[in-house]
Protein backbone atom coordinates (compact mmCIF):
# COMPACT_ATOMS: atom_id res chain seq x y z
CA UNK A 1 0.00 0.00 0.00
CA UNK A 2 2.85 2.35 0.88
CA UNK A 3 4.66 1.59 -2.39
CA UNK A 4 1.50 2.27 -4.37
CA UNK A 5 1.10 5.67 -2.67
CA UNK A 6 4.70 6.63 -3.47
CA UNK A 7 4.17 5.56 -7.13
CA UNK A 8 1.08 7.73 -7.47
CA UNK A 9 2.92 10.71 -5.93
CA UNK A 10 5.75 10.29 -8.49
CA UNK A 11 3.24 10.18 -11.40
CA UNK A 12 1.47 13.29 -10.13
CA UNK A 13 4.75 15.17 -9.73
CA UNK A 14 5.82 14.21 -13.25
CA UNK A 15 2.57 15.46 -14.73
CA UNK A 16 2.92 18.69 -12.79
CA UNK A 17 6.49 19.23 -14.04
CA UNK A 18 5.44 18.48 -17.64
CA UNK A 19 2.65 21.03 -17.38
CA UNK A 20 5.01 23.68 -16.03
CA UNK A 21 7.47 22.95 -18.88
CA UNK A 22 4.80 23.20 -21.57
CA UNK A 23 3.35 26.37 -20.04
CA UNK A 24 6.41 28.34 -18.98
CA UNK A 25 9.64 26.79 -20.20
CA UNK A 26 9.08 25.43 -23.70
CA UNK A 27 9.61 28.16 -26.33
CA UNK A 28 7.05 28.33 -29.09
CA UNK A 29 8.62 27.80 -32.50
CA UNK A 30 8.16 30.82 -34.78
CA UNK A 31 5.81 30.50 -37.75
CA UNK A 32 8.46 31.65 -40.23
CA UNK A 33 12.02 31.03 -41.33
CA UNK A 34 14.60 33.64 -42.27
CA UNK A 35 16.60 33.74 -45.47
CA UNK A 36 19.29 36.17 -46.54
CA UNK A 37 19.15 38.43 -49.60
CA UNK A 38 21.96 37.16 -51.81
CA UNK A 39 23.61 38.07 -55.07
CA UNK A 40 23.55 35.41 -57.75
CA UNK A 41 22.16 34.18 -61.06
CA UNK A 42 18.46 33.79 -61.85
CA UNK A 43 17.34 31.66 -64.77
CA UNK A 44 13.90 31.41 -66.27
CA UNK A 45 13.01 28.17 -68.03
CA UNK A 46 10.03 26.60 -69.79
CA UNK A 47 9.73 22.82 -69.79
CA UNK A 48 7.62 20.96 -72.36
CA UNK A 49 7.50 17.70 -74.27
CA UNK A 50 7.70 17.64 -78.07
CA UNK A 51 8.08 15.30 -81.00
CA UNK A 52 10.93 14.89 -83.48
CA UNK A 53 9.88 15.66 -87.06
CA UNK A 54 11.57 16.01 -90.40
CA UNK A 55 12.58 19.58 -91.22
CA UNK A 56 9.59 21.67 -92.27
CA UNK A 57 8.89 25.22 -93.27
CA UNK A 58 9.80 27.72 -90.52
CA UNK A 59 7.48 30.72 -90.26
CA UNK A 60 9.07 33.93 -89.02
CA UNK A 61 7.33 37.05 -87.71
CA UNK A 62 8.40 40.35 -86.16
CA UNK A 63 7.95 40.77 -82.40
CA UNK A 64 6.93 44.40 -82.97
CA UNK A 65 4.55 46.19 -85.30
CA UNK A 66 5.74 48.92 -87.65
CA UNK A 67 6.70 49.86 -91.19
CA UNK A 68 8.97 47.56 -93.16
CA UNK A 69 12.09 49.59 -93.96
CA UNK A 70 14.17 47.01 -95.79
CA UNK A 71 13.98 43.42 -97.05
CA UNK A 72 17.45 41.97 -97.54
CA UNK A 73 16.58 38.67 -99.24
CA UNK A 74 14.43 37.23 -101.99
CA UNK A 75 12.72 33.90 -102.51
CA UNK A 76 15.24 31.18 -103.25
CA UNK A 77 18.17 32.82 -101.45
CA UNK A 78 20.40 30.59 -99.35
CA UNK A 79 20.77 32.04 -95.88
CA UNK A 80 22.88 31.51 -92.79
CA UNK A 81 22.15 31.59 -89.09
CA UNK A 82 21.68 35.14 -87.72
CA UNK A 83 21.65 36.63 -91.23
CA UNK A 84 19.48 39.74 -91.49
CA UNK A 85 16.33 39.04 -93.47
CA UNK A 86 14.22 42.19 -93.02
CA UNK A 87 14.10 45.31 -90.87
CA UNK A 88 11.41 47.57 -89.45
CA UNK A 89 11.76 51.34 -89.21
CA UNK A 90 13.56 52.06 -85.93
CA UNK A 91 13.83 55.85 -86.07
CA UNK A 92 11.34 56.43 -83.26
CA UNK A 93 12.89 53.74 -81.06
CA UNK A 94 16.38 55.13 -81.68
CA UNK A 95 15.14 58.57 -80.67
CA UNK A 96 13.64 57.10 -77.49
CA UNK A 97 16.87 55.20 -76.82
CA UNK A 98 18.92 58.38 -77.11
CA UNK A 99 16.55 60.06 -74.67
CA UNK A 100 16.81 57.10 -72.29
CA UNK A 101 20.60 57.02 -72.55
CA UNK A 102 20.71 60.75 -71.92
CA UNK A 103 18.53 60.30 -68.86
CA UNK A 104 20.78 57.50 -67.64
CA UNK A 105 23.86 59.67 -68.07
CA UNK A 106 22.20 62.45 -66.12
CA UNK A 107 21.37 60.10 -63.25
CA UNK A 108 24.90 58.65 -63.24
CA UNK A 109 26.37 62.14 -63.17
CA UNK A 110 24.06 63.05 -60.30
CA UNK A 111 25.11 59.95 -58.37
CA UNK A 112 28.77 60.96 -58.64
CA UNK A 113 27.92 64.11 -56.71
CA UNK A 114 25.12 63.49 -54.24
CA UNK A 115 25.71 66.63 -52.22
CA UNK A 116 22.94 68.70 -53.72
CA UNK A 117 22.33 72.23 -52.62
CA UNK A 118 18.69 73.17 -52.12
CA UNK A 119 19.70 76.82 -52.04
CA UNK A 120 21.26 76.51 -55.51
CA UNK A 121 18.16 74.76 -56.83
CA UNK A 122 15.86 77.47 -55.47
CA UNK A 123 18.13 80.14 -56.95
CA UNK A 124 18.01 78.30 -60.26
CA UNK A 125 14.21 78.24 -60.12
CA UNK A 126 14.18 81.97 -59.42
CA UNK A 127 16.53 82.57 -62.36
CA UNK A 128 14.41 80.40 -64.67
CA UNK A 129 11.26 82.31 -63.69
CA UNK A 130 13.04 85.65 -64.24
CA UNK A 131 14.39 84.52 -67.60
CA UNK A 132 10.96 83.25 -68.58
CA UNK A 133 9.44 86.62 -67.79
CA UNK A 134 12.21 88.41 -69.68
CA UNK A 135 11.78 86.17 -72.72
CA UNK A 136 8.04 86.74 -72.71
CA UNK A 137 8.48 90.52 -72.37
CA UNK A 138 10.94 90.48 -75.29
CA UNK A 139 8.57 88.34 -77.32
CA UNK A 140 5.69 90.77 -76.80
CA UNK A 141 7.95 93.77 -77.46
CA UNK A 142 8.97 92.22 -80.77
CA UNK A 143 5.29 91.64 -81.45
CA UNK A 144 4.56 95.36 -80.91
CA UNK A 145 7.24 96.24 -83.46
CA UNK A 146 5.71 93.73 -85.85
CA UNK A 147 2.28 95.30 -85.30
CA UNK A 148 3.67 98.75 -86.14
CA UNK A 149 5.09 97.35 -89.36
CA UNK A 150 1.78 95.63 -90.17
CA UNK A 151 -0.10 98.91 -89.73
CA UNK A 152 2.41 100.67 -91.97
CA UNK A 153 1.98 98.06 -94.69
CA UNK A 154 -1.81 98.39 -94.62
CA UNK A 155 -1.49 102.18 -94.66
CA UNK A 156 0.87 102.05 -97.67
CA UNK A 157 -1.54 99.71 -99.43
CA UNK A 158 -4.40 102.12 -98.76
CA UNK A 159 -2.38 105.09 -100.06
CA UNK A 160 -1.45 103.22 -103.25
CA UNK A 161 -5.03 102.08 -103.87
CA UNK A 162 -6.35 105.60 -103.26
CA UNK A 163 -3.95 106.97 -105.86
CA UNK A 164 -4.89 104.27 -108.38
CA UNK A 165 -8.57 104.94 -107.81
CA UNK A 166 -8.24 108.69 -108.30
CA UNK A 167 -6.10 108.21 -111.40
CA UNK A 168 -8.10 105.54 -113.25
CA UNK A 169 -11.36 104.55 -111.56
CA UNK A 170 -13.56 107.64 -111.24
CA UNK A 171 -15.84 106.81 -114.20
CA UNK A 172 -18.79 105.38 -112.27
CA UNK A 173 -18.65 102.05 -114.08
CA UNK A 174 -18.74 98.65 -112.40
CA UNK A 175 -14.93 98.45 -112.28
CA UNK A 176 -14.72 101.82 -110.55
CA UNK A 177 -17.38 100.75 -108.04
CA UNK A 178 -15.42 97.53 -107.30
CA UNK A 179 -12.20 99.45 -106.76
CA UNK A 180 -13.99 101.99 -104.56
CA UNK A 181 -15.59 99.26 -102.42
CA UNK A 182 -12.27 97.51 -101.90
CA UNK A 183 -10.52 100.80 -101.10
CA UNK A 184 -13.15 101.33 -98.40
CA UNK A 185 -12.59 97.77 -97.22
CA UNK A 186 -8.87 98.46 -96.79
CA UNK A 187 -9.73 101.70 -94.98
CA UNK A 188 -11.99 99.87 -92.52
CA UNK A 189 -9.33 97.25 -91.84
CA UNK A 190 -6.73 99.98 -91.41
CA UNK A 191 -8.96 101.64 -88.79
CA UNK A 192 -9.57 98.30 -87.05
CA UNK A 193 -5.87 97.44 -86.93
CA UNK A 194 -5.06 100.94 -85.60
CA UNK A 195 -7.65 100.67 -82.84
CA UNK A 196 -6.35 97.39 -81.47
CA UNK A 197 -2.68 98.27 -81.98
CA UNK A 198 -3.08 101.61 -80.19
CA UNK A 199 -4.89 99.90 -77.32
CA UNK A 200 -2.14 97.27 -77.01
CA UNK A 201 0.60 99.91 -76.98
CA UNK A 202 -1.35 101.88 -74.37
CA UNK A 203 -2.04 99.05 -71.89
CA UNK A 204 0.97 96.83 -72.71
CA UNK A 205 -1.10 93.92 -71.44
CA UNK A 206 -0.21 90.58 -72.97
CA UNK A 207 -3.82 89.70 -73.67
CA UNK A 208 -4.34 93.04 -75.50
CA UNK A 209 -1.25 92.41 -77.62
CA UNK A 210 -2.56 88.91 -78.39
CA UNK A 211 -5.87 90.45 -79.51
CA UNK A 212 -4.08 93.07 -81.61
CA UNK A 213 -2.04 90.34 -83.33
CA UNK A 214 -5.22 88.42 -84.11
CA UNK A 215 -7.03 91.49 -85.46
CA UNK A 216 -3.96 92.60 -87.45
CA UNK A 217 -3.81 89.14 -88.98
CA UNK A 218 -7.45 89.47 -90.05
CA UNK A 219 -6.88 93.00 -91.40
CA UNK A 220 -3.85 91.94 -93.42
CA UNK A 221 -5.71 89.00 -94.95
CA UNK A 222 -8.65 91.27 -95.87
CA UNK A 223 -6.26 93.87 -97.31
CA UNK A 224 -4.50 91.25 -99.37
CA UNK A 225 -7.85 90.03 -100.76
CA UNK A 226 -8.84 93.60 -101.65
CA UNK A 227 -5.51 94.23 -103.37
CA UNK A 228 -5.87 91.05 -105.41
CA UNK A 229 -9.35 92.06 -106.55
CA UNK A 230 -8.24 95.59 -107.50
CA UNK A 231 -5.24 94.15 -109.32
CA UNK A 232 -7.50 91.82 -111.31
CA UNK A 233 -9.78 94.75 -112.25
CA UNK A 234 -6.72 96.54 -113.63
CA UNK A 235 -6.35 93.65 -116.06
CA UNK A 236 -9.95 93.68 -117.34
CA UNK A 237 -11.46 95.35 -120.37
CA UNK A 238 -10.15 98.72 -121.39
CA UNK A 239 -8.33 99.19 -118.06
CA UNK A 240 -5.72 96.68 -119.17
CA UNK A 241 -4.39 99.35 -121.52
CA UNK A 242 -5.24 102.34 -119.31
CA UNK A 243 -3.59 101.41 -115.99
CA UNK A 244 0.15 101.93 -116.30
CA UNK A 245 2.59 99.11 -115.80
CA UNK A 246 4.19 101.12 -113.00
CA UNK A 247 0.90 101.32 -111.08
CA UNK A 248 0.21 97.63 -111.66
CA UNK A 249 3.69 96.88 -110.34
CA UNK A 250 3.00 99.13 -107.37
CA UNK A 251 -0.14 97.13 -106.56
CA UNK A 252 1.88 93.89 -106.79
CA UNK A 253 4.50 95.35 -104.48
CA UNK A 254 1.89 96.33 -101.91
CA UNK A 255 0.36 92.85 -102.08
CA UNK A 256 3.79 91.31 -101.51
CA UNK A 257 4.47 93.66 -98.60
CA UNK A 258 1.12 92.84 -97.00
CA UNK A 259 1.79 89.12 -97.38
CA UNK A 260 5.19 89.54 -95.75
CA UNK A 261 3.70 91.56 -92.92
CA UNK A 262 1.07 88.87 -92.37
CA UNK A 263 3.76 86.17 -92.24
CA UNK A 264 5.58 88.25 -89.65
CA UNK A 265 2.39 88.52 -87.58
CA UNK A 266 1.89 84.74 -87.76
CA UNK A 267 5.52 84.19 -86.76
CA UNK A 268 5.16 86.61 -83.86
CA UNK A 269 2.15 84.73 -82.54
CA UNK A 270 3.95 81.40 -82.94
CA UNK A 271 7.04 82.82 -81.25
CA UNK A 272 5.00 83.93 -78.23
CA UNK A 273 3.32 80.53 -78.06
CA UNK A 274 6.69 78.78 -78.21
CA UNK A 275 8.10 81.04 -75.49
CA UNK A 276 5.14 80.22 -73.24
CA UNK A 277 5.52 76.48 -73.85
CA UNK A 278 9.26 76.59 -73.24
CA UNK A 279 8.78 78.76 -70.15
CA UNK A 280 6.29 76.31 -68.70
CA UNK A 281 8.56 73.36 -69.45
CA UNK A 282 11.65 75.09 -68.01
CA UNK A 283 9.85 76.24 -64.88
CA UNK A 284 8.31 72.80 -64.35
CA UNK A 285 11.75 71.22 -64.76
CA UNK A 286 13.27 73.63 -62.24
CA UNK A 287 10.42 73.02 -59.78
CA UNK A 288 10.79 69.28 -60.21
CA UNK A 289 14.49 69.61 -59.47
CA UNK A 290 13.74 71.46 -56.23
CA UNK A 291 11.20 68.80 -55.22
CA UNK A 292 13.62 66.04 -56.14
CA UNK A 293 16.39 67.51 -53.99
CA UNK A 294 13.99 68.13 -51.08
CA UNK A 295 12.94 64.49 -51.28
CA UNK A 296 16.53 63.33 -51.51
CA UNK A 297 17.37 65.21 -48.32
CA UNK A 298 14.89 62.93 -46.56
CA UNK A 299 15.91 59.70 -48.32
CA UNK A 300 18.81 57.29 -48.31
CA UNK A 301 20.59 58.85 -51.28
CA UNK A 302 22.74 55.85 -52.13
CA UNK A 303 19.78 53.51 -52.24
CA UNK A 304 17.69 56.03 -54.16
CA UNK A 305 20.28 56.47 -56.90
CA UNK A 306 20.96 52.78 -57.19
CA UNK A 307 17.25 52.20 -57.81
CA UNK A 308 17.03 55.08 -60.30
CA UNK A 309 20.07 53.86 -62.21
CA UNK A 310 18.73 50.32 -62.37
CA UNK A 311 15.41 51.56 -63.65
CA UNK A 312 17.10 53.77 -66.27
CA UNK A 313 19.37 50.92 -67.33
CA UNK A 314 16.36 48.65 -67.60
CA UNK A 315 14.67 51.17 -69.92
CA UNK A 316 17.81 51.46 -72.07
CA UNK A 317 18.11 47.67 -72.24
CA UNK A 318 14.42 47.36 -73.13
CA UNK A 319 14.74 49.86 -75.99
CA UNK A 320 17.93 48.18 -77.23
CA UNK A 321 16.12 44.86 -77.24
CA UNK A 322 13.16 46.39 -79.07
CA UNK A 323 15.52 47.86 -81.69
CA UNK A 324 17.27 44.52 -82.04
CA UNK A 325 13.90 42.79 -82.40
CA UNK A 326 13.08 45.11 -85.31
CA UNK A 327 15.63 43.15 -87.34
CA UNK A 328 14.28 39.78 -88.42
CA UNK A 329 17.18 37.35 -88.41
CA UNK A 330 17.43 33.83 -89.71
CA UNK A 331 17.37 31.35 -86.82
CA UNK A 332 19.20 28.72 -88.87
CA UNK A 333 20.92 27.88 -92.14
CA UNK A 334 18.42 27.33 -94.90
CA UNK A 335 16.64 28.79 -97.91
CA UNK A 336 13.94 31.44 -98.33
CA UNK A 337 10.66 29.90 -99.54
CA UNK A 338 8.14 32.73 -99.08
CA UNK A 339 8.16 36.48 -98.41
CA UNK A 340 4.79 37.75 -97.19
CA UNK A 341 5.73 41.43 -96.67
CA UNK A 342 6.78 44.39 -98.81
CA UNK A 343 8.98 47.38 -98.12
CA UNK A 344 6.87 50.28 -96.87
CA UNK A 345 4.11 47.99 -95.65
CA UNK A 346 2.86 48.27 -92.06
CA UNK A 347 3.04 44.88 -90.35
CA UNK A 348 1.36 43.87 -87.12
CA UNK A 349 2.80 42.06 -84.14
CA UNK A 350 3.04 38.35 -84.95
CA UNK A 351 2.10 38.78 -88.63
CA UNK A 352 3.74 36.15 -90.84
CA UNK A 353 6.68 37.79 -92.61
CA UNK A 354 9.10 35.27 -94.12
CA UNK A 355 9.17 31.48 -94.39
CA UNK A 356 12.32 29.41 -94.72
CA UNK A 357 13.22 25.75 -95.05
CA UNK A 358 16.07 24.72 -92.78
CA UNK A 359 19.11 22.76 -93.93
CA UNK A 360 18.83 20.69 -90.76
CA UNK A 361 16.83 17.52 -91.56
CA UNK A 362 15.29 17.27 -88.09
CA UNK A 363 13.22 19.56 -85.90
CA UNK A 364 11.23 19.18 -82.72
CA UNK A 365 7.70 20.54 -82.70
CA UNK A 366 6.24 21.53 -79.34
CA UNK A 367 3.03 23.24 -78.21
CA UNK A 368 3.71 26.05 -75.71
CA UNK A 369 1.04 27.20 -73.27
CA UNK A 370 -0.08 30.82 -73.82
CA UNK A 371 1.30 32.03 -70.46
CA UNK A 372 4.72 30.59 -71.30
CA UNK A 373 4.97 31.56 -74.96
CA UNK A 374 5.44 35.25 -74.06
CA UNK A 375 8.69 34.28 -72.36
CA UNK A 376 10.11 32.65 -75.50
CA UNK A 377 12.21 34.30 -78.17
CA UNK A 378 13.80 33.12 -81.38
CA UNK A 379 17.30 31.90 -80.55
CA UNK A 380 16.57 30.70 -76.99
CA UNK A 381 18.83 27.75 -76.18
CA UNK A 382 17.24 24.38 -75.38
CA UNK A 383 18.39 21.29 -73.47
CA UNK A 384 16.91 18.22 -75.14
CA UNK A 385 16.46 14.77 -73.69
CA UNK A 386 15.38 12.11 -76.16
CA UNK A 387 13.56 9.20 -74.54
CA UNK A 388 15.43 6.81 -76.83
CA UNK A 389 18.79 8.21 -75.64
CA UNK A 390 18.28 8.74 -71.89
CA UNK A 391 21.94 9.21 -70.97
CA UNK A 392 22.67 12.22 -73.18
CA UNK A 393 21.48 15.82 -73.29
CA UNK A 394 21.39 17.31 -76.78
CA UNK A 395 21.51 21.00 -77.57
CA UNK A 396 19.07 23.00 -79.68
CA UNK A 397 17.54 26.40 -80.18
CA UNK A 398 14.14 27.94 -80.84
CA UNK A 399 13.86 28.74 -84.57
CA UNK A 400 10.16 29.48 -84.96
CA UNK A 401 7.12 30.53 -82.93
CA UNK A 402 3.91 30.31 -84.93
CA UNK A 403 1.94 33.58 -84.56
CA UNK A 404 -1.36 31.71 -84.91
CA UNK A 405 -2.85 30.09 -81.83
CA UNK A 406 -4.20 26.56 -81.66
CA UNK A 407 -6.83 25.20 -79.26
CA UNK A 408 -6.11 21.94 -77.50
CA UNK A 409 -9.00 20.79 -75.33
CA UNK A 410 -10.14 24.41 -75.04
CA UNK A 411 -6.72 25.71 -73.98
CA UNK A 412 -4.71 28.14 -76.13
CA UNK A 413 -1.26 26.97 -77.26
CA UNK A 414 1.29 28.21 -79.80
CA UNK A 415 3.44 25.90 -81.86
CA UNK A 416 7.20 26.34 -81.64
CA UNK A 417 9.92 24.59 -83.57
CA UNK A 418 13.26 23.59 -82.05
CA UNK A 419 16.30 22.91 -84.20
CA UNK A 420 18.68 20.21 -82.99
CA UNK A 421 22.23 21.47 -83.12
CA UNK A 422 23.55 17.96 -82.57
CA UNK A 423 21.73 14.65 -82.80
CA UNK A 424 22.50 10.93 -83.04
CA UNK A 425 22.68 9.31 -86.46
CA UNK A 426 19.94 6.87 -85.48
CA UNK A 427 17.38 9.56 -84.58
CA UNK A 428 13.94 8.94 -86.07
CA UNK A 429 10.88 11.11 -86.68
CA UNK A 430 8.23 10.60 -84.03
CA UNK A 431 10.65 10.23 -81.12
CA UNK A 432 9.62 11.94 -77.89
CA UNK A 433 11.77 14.79 -76.60
CA UNK A 434 11.72 16.44 -73.17
CA UNK A 435 12.68 20.09 -73.59
CA UNK A 436 14.05 22.67 -71.18
CA UNK A 437 13.95 26.05 -72.92
CA UNK A 438 16.18 28.66 -71.31
CA UNK A 439 14.22 31.87 -71.87
CA UNK A 440 16.24 34.38 -69.83
CA UNK A 441 19.20 34.55 -67.45
CA UNK A 442 20.40 37.41 -65.27
CA UNK A 443 23.73 37.26 -63.46
CA UNK A 444 24.98 39.08 -60.36
CA UNK A 445 21.55 40.30 -59.26
CA UNK A 446 19.97 40.51 -55.81
CA UNK A 447 17.61 37.61 -55.25
CA UNK A 448 15.22 36.16 -52.68
CA UNK A 449 12.77 33.23 -52.70
CA UNK A 450 9.45 34.10 -54.28
CA UNK A 451 7.71 32.70 -51.19
CA UNK A 452 8.95 35.70 -49.21
CA UNK A 453 7.06 38.16 -51.41
CA UNK A 454 3.53 39.23 -50.56
CA UNK A 455 1.32 41.16 -53.00
CA UNK A 456 -1.56 43.45 -52.09
CA UNK A 457 -3.12 46.32 -54.05
CA UNK A 458 -0.50 45.87 -56.80
CA UNK A 459 2.28 46.46 -54.26
CA UNK A 460 4.89 43.83 -53.46
CA UNK A 461 6.23 43.68 -49.91
CA UNK A 462 8.49 41.53 -47.73
CA UNK A 463 8.99 41.19 -43.98
CA UNK A 464 12.55 42.30 -43.12
CA UNK A 465 14.25 41.48 -39.83
CA UNK A 466 15.25 44.64 -37.96
CA UNK A 467 16.75 43.87 -34.58
CA UNK A 468 14.29 41.44 -33.01
CA UNK A 469 11.27 42.61 -34.97
CA UNK A 470 9.95 42.29 -38.51
CA UNK A 471 9.15 45.38 -40.57
CA UNK A 472 7.12 45.52 -43.77
CA UNK A 473 9.00 46.95 -46.72
CA UNK A 474 7.82 47.59 -50.28
CA UNK A 475 10.13 46.23 -52.99
CA UNK A 476 10.34 46.15 -56.78
CA UNK A 477 11.00 42.79 -58.39
CA UNK A 478 12.26 41.88 -61.83
CA UNK A 479 12.84 38.46 -63.37
CA UNK A 480 11.04 35.49 -61.82
CA UNK A 481 13.22 32.39 -61.99
CA UNK A 482 12.07 28.85 -62.59
CA UNK A 483 13.40 27.79 -59.15
CA UNK A 484 11.04 30.22 -57.35
CA UNK A 485 13.81 32.79 -56.96
CA UNK A 486 13.00 36.37 -57.92
CA UNK A 487 15.21 39.33 -58.80
CA UNK A 488 15.05 42.33 -56.44
CA UNK A 489 15.47 45.63 -58.27
CA UNK A 490 15.02 47.92 -55.28
CA UNK A 491 13.98 47.93 -51.63
CA UNK A 492 16.49 45.42 -50.22
CA UNK A 493 20.22 45.21 -49.69
CA UNK A 494 22.51 42.19 -49.88
CA UNK A 495 22.77 40.37 -46.55
CA UNK A 496 19.44 41.52 -45.12
CA UNK A 497 17.14 38.78 -43.83
CA UNK A 498 13.56 38.33 -44.96
CA UNK A 499 10.88 36.10 -43.52
CA UNK A 500 9.22 33.17 -45.24
CA UNK A 501 6.00 32.26 -43.48
CA UNK A 502 4.99 28.65 -43.11
Rosetta blueprint (number, residue, H / E / L):
1 X L
2 X H
3 X H
4 X H
5 X H
6 X H
7 X H
8 X H
9 X H
10 X H
11 X H
12 X H
13 X H
14 X H
15 X H
16 X H
17 X H
18 X H
19 X H
20 X H
21 X H
22 X H
23 X H
24 X H
25 X H
26 X L
27 X L
28 X L
29 X L
30 X L
31 X L
32 X E
33 X E
34 X E
35 X E
36 X E
37 X L
38 X E
39 X E
40 X E
41 X E
42 X E
43 X E
44 X E
45 X E
46 X E
47 X E
48 X E
49 X E
50 X E
51 X E
52 X E
53 X E
54 X E
55 X L
56 X L
57 X E
58 X E
59 X E
60 X E
61 X E
62 X L
63 X L
64 X L
65 X L
66 X E
67 X E
68 X E
69 X E
70 X E
71 X E
72 X L
73 X L
74 X L
75 X L
76 X L
77 X L
78 X E
79 X E
80 X L
81 X L
82 X L
83 X L
84 X E
85 X E
86 X E
87 X E
88 X E
89 X L
90 X L
91 X H
92 X H
93 X H
94 X H
95 X H
96 X H
97 X H
98 X H
99 X H
100 X H
101 X H
102 X H
103 X H
104 X H
105 X H
106 X H
107 X H
108 X H
109 X H
110 X H
111 X H
112 X H
113 X L
114 X L
115 X L
116 X L
117 X L
118 X H
119 X H
120 X H
121 X H
122 X H
123 X H
124 X H
125 X H
126 X H
127 X H
128 X H
129 X H
130 X H
131 X H
132 X H
133 X H
134 X H
135 X H
136 X H
137 X H
138 X H
139 X H
140 X H
141 X H
142 X H
143 X H
144 X H
145 X H
146 X H
147 X H
148 X H
149 X H
150 X H
151 X H
152 X H
153 X H
154 X H
155 X H
156 X H
157 X H
158 X H
159 X H
160 X H
161 X H
162 X H
163 X H
164 X H
165 X H
166 X H
167 X H
168 X H
169 X L
170 X L
171 X L
172 X L
173 X L
174 X H
175 X H
176 X H
177 X H
178 X H
179 X H
180 X H
181 X H
182 X H
183 X H
184 X H
185 X H
186 X H
187 X H
188 X H
189 X H
190 X H
191 X H
192 X H
193 X H
194 X H
195 X H
196 X H
197 X H
198 X H
199 X H
200 X H
201 X H
202 X H
203 X H
204 X L
205 X L
206 X H
207 X H
208 X H
209 X H
210 X H
211 X H
212 X H
213 X H
214 X H
215 X H
216 X H
217 X H
218 X H
219 X H
220 X H
221 X H
222 X H
223 X H
224 X H
225 X H
226 X H
227 X H
228 X H
229 X H
230 X H
231 X H
232 X H
233 X H
234 X L
235 X L
236 X L
237 X L
238 X L
239 X H
240 X H
241 X H
242 X H
243 X L
244 X L
245 X H
246 X H
247 X H
248 X H
249 X H
250 X H
251 X H
252 X H
253 X H
254 X H
255 X H
256 X H
257 X H
258 X H
259 X H
260 X H
261 X H
262 X H
263 X H
264 X H
265 X H
266 X H
267 X H
268 X H
269 X H
270 X H
271 X H
272 X H
273 X H
274 X H
275 X H
276 X H
277 X H
278 X H
279 X H
280 X H
281 X H
282 X H
283 X H
284 X H
285 X H
286 X H
287 X H
288 X H
289 X H
290 X H
291 X H
292 X H
293 X H
294 X H
295 X H
296 X H
297 X L
298 X L
299 X L
300 X L
301 X H
302 X H
303 X H
304 X H
305 X H
306 X H
307 X H
308 X H
309 X H
310 X H
311 X H
312 X H
313 X H
314 X H
315 X H
316 X H
317 X H
318 X H
319 X H
320 X H
321 X H
322 X H
323 X H
324 X H
325 X H
326 X L
327 X E
328 X E
329 X E
330 X L
331 X L
332 X L
333 X L
334 X E
335 X E
336 X E
337 X E
338 X E
339 X E
340 X L
341 X L
342 X L
343 X L
344 X L
345 X L
346 X E
347 X E
348 X L
349 X L
350 X L
351 X L
352 X E
353 X E
354 X E
355 X E
356 X E
357 X E
358 X E
359 X L
360 X L
361 X L
362 X E
363 X E
364 X E
365 X E
366 X E
367 X E
368 X E
369 X E
370 X H
371 X H
372 X H
373 X H
374 X L
375 X L
376 X L
377 X L
378 X L
379 X L
380 X L
381 X E
382 X E
383 X E
384 X E
385 X E
386 X E
387 X H
388 X H
389 X H
390 X L
391 X L
392 X L
393 X E
394 X E
395 X E
396 X E
397 X E
398 X E
399 X E
400 X E
401 X E
402 X E
403 X E
404 X E
405 X E
406 X E
407 X E
408 X E
409 X L
410 X L
411 X E
412 X E
413 X E
414 X E
415 X E
416 X E
417 X E
418 X E
419 X E
420 X E
421 X L
422 X L
423 X L
424 X L
425 X L
426 X L
427 X L
428 X L
429 X L
430 X L
431 X L
432 X E
433 X E
434 X E
435 X E
436 X E
437 X E
438 X E
439 X E
440 X E
441 X E
442 X E
443 X E
444 X E
445 X E
446 X E
447 X E
448 X E
449 X E
450 X H
451 X H
452 X H
453 X L
454 X E
455 X E
456 X E
457 X L
458 X L
459 X E
460 X E
461 X E
462 X E
463 X E
464 X E
465 X E
466 X E
467 X L
468 X L
469 X E
470 X E
471 X E
472 X E
473 X E
474 X E
475 X E
476 X E
477 X E
478 X E
479 X E
480 X E
481 X L
482 X L
483 X L
484 X L
485 X E
486 X E
487 X E
488 X E
489 X E
490 X E
491 X L
492 X L
493 X L
494 X L
495 X L
496 X L
497 X E
498 X E
499 X E
500 X E
501 X E
502 X L
